[in-house]
Amino acid sequence: MKVLLMTLLAILCVNLQVSCQTKSKQADMEKKTVVVYFSATGNTAKAAKALADYVKGDLYAITPLQPYTSADLDWRNDRSRSSIEMNDPASRPAMKGKMDSIGNYDVVFLGYPIWWDLAPRIINTFIESHNLNGKTVIPFATSGSSSITNSEADLKKRYPDIHWKDGKLLNKTNERIFSEWLDVK
């Protein structure tokens, strides 16, 4: 009798735990999600679109008021626009418009290419122009040679009041990569 009672109790505990985990995942999936991104060459845009499809979220492109040209992006030229911006921590490139609907979202994926081991300064413009208090913000990035580590640490340090979750470098995107990263969030 004692063994039967202990077995039933164990089954009940497992069922309750599975039920709680399922409800937690369902609650996360019910949160309104947006994938916000800046892309100068199209790589981050591709990753953002794939991510938005995976999370069934909306998509919003951060668009600079003045588009970047190839010459602007020449990191070997100290006088290129991107070099000048990245060498000035106070630089805040202007954006076309503002995302008026940011208040409707609980989760914001924030994507960008890595420039000089950091997020481009227009990401700071976006963050400082939008109220992200109370939102979960998850960075993602694309890069030819850098990891996301330094850019993510810099954003978390600059904006400590934001509820950050660990980001990911998304040079490659597929369902397995997304599920390994996000199913543990």
Disulfide bonds with the S-S distance in Angstrom:
none
